[in-house]
Amino acid sequence: MASKNNLISKNVPPQKLYHLTDKKIHYIDSKGEDLIIELIQYLKDNIKKDYENKMVSTEIYAEFLRNFNLKSDIEINESTNTIKNFSGLNGDTETIAEFVIDSTYPEINKVIDASEGEFIDELIIDKSAFKNLDLRMEGIKIADLSDIATLTISPIPIFDKDVDVSFENGYEINDISVKVTRGGSRTKVLIEFQKNEFELIITIKENNFILHVDYRNSTLINNVSRQLQFYNAMNLLATGNTINAFSEGKLVFTSMEKFDRRILDGFKGLYDYNLFYLKYFEKLKEIEKEYNIRFSNIDINEVSDKNDIILNRIISKIRKEPIEEFFKGISFNIPLTERNKKLFADIENPAIKFAANMEKFTLHNQEFQLGEHDIHIVEPRILNYENVLKGIDEEIRIESKKEKILIKFKD
């Protein structure tokens, strides 16, 4: 193949152009510096695609990225190269996304908020929303519409560290992850401990103060003591205890100085919600100590009112104390023997007690057997004894004036 000669120069006179053409020299009307800039820009625009299509060697591709403080993880295949990601050689990189969003996109307002800095949550934009997209790191094009299914925009936190927290009453809890994100008039504080989350969003705009609090339990709990630490901390926070937070041995936050009183007032709504879980896990801890066991793999969906009743029965047996429970009433057949007639003769003030036995059961992956127990109906009343005697009703109905029973387990 014959070589091709080129001349790069600016403003060559027409008569010289004639001689260049005659000698088959290709003329490029440009300064050398401008051409180099143009070539570099071409590489910035195309090197990713060219490398994926094996038009550029791995060595040249990697060296070009290094010149712009970038690196990427790659997978070399027979027909194509796959670029898995890009990152900076020395920390943060300048990343710029230029795109046009269709005005009919359902979440266009969130996109506008993000463009104005008014976002504190991760924003995922579907590919269908874009009219065009150009995504660059350090000026190098790393993606366009053909490369994505969605675009995720994440705010950069202003604080993202583990902290140790001490409360004014001396209680401490360590290794809490705290992430603070600020966007315009809103600040979001996300606290994580043992996969439990406490989220606080504060909006201050035009002298208006809005507080949003969210609380999410870990879905699977493997350590009762550690979980209790979280609930104790939330209880202290909900009751207005001031806190000091330390990171790397230094005080980074104190609510005494920075917490608006309105935030502390907003925490009060947490109290009832958190109290149920606090009491529940205190009972689990007492049971662990009594029976020398450890609860693990606790499904948070099984931490319920129904199972709380069972916990109360176990605690009742441990403490050898009667337990009071709600009682709606009971109906049963009764033989009309002389003994039973005498038993229910005093309809106004009957003394009614039942003996029962609770079979073996499993709670949070541990087996229990509470065994025999007595049931006393508190202030019982017989609704239809006369009807039973007359043969009108087959079953006798007994209720409690207080809607309560007392259960006492035997040793």
PyMOL commands that set and color helices and strands:
alter all, ss='L'
color gray80, all
select helices_A, chain A and resi 14-22+32-52+58-66+108-115+127-129+145-147+224-238+255-258+261-291+300-302+305-319+338-343+385-389
alter helices_A, ss='H'
color red, helices_A
select strands_A, chain A and resi 5-9+25-29+70-76+81-88+95-101+123-126+130-137+140-144+150-153+159-167+172-183+186-193+196-205+208-216+220-221+243-247+250-254+298-299+323-326+330-333+353-358+361-363+366-368+371-377+380-382+395-400+404-409
alter strands_A, ss='S'
color yellow, strands_A
deselect
rebuild
show_as cartoon
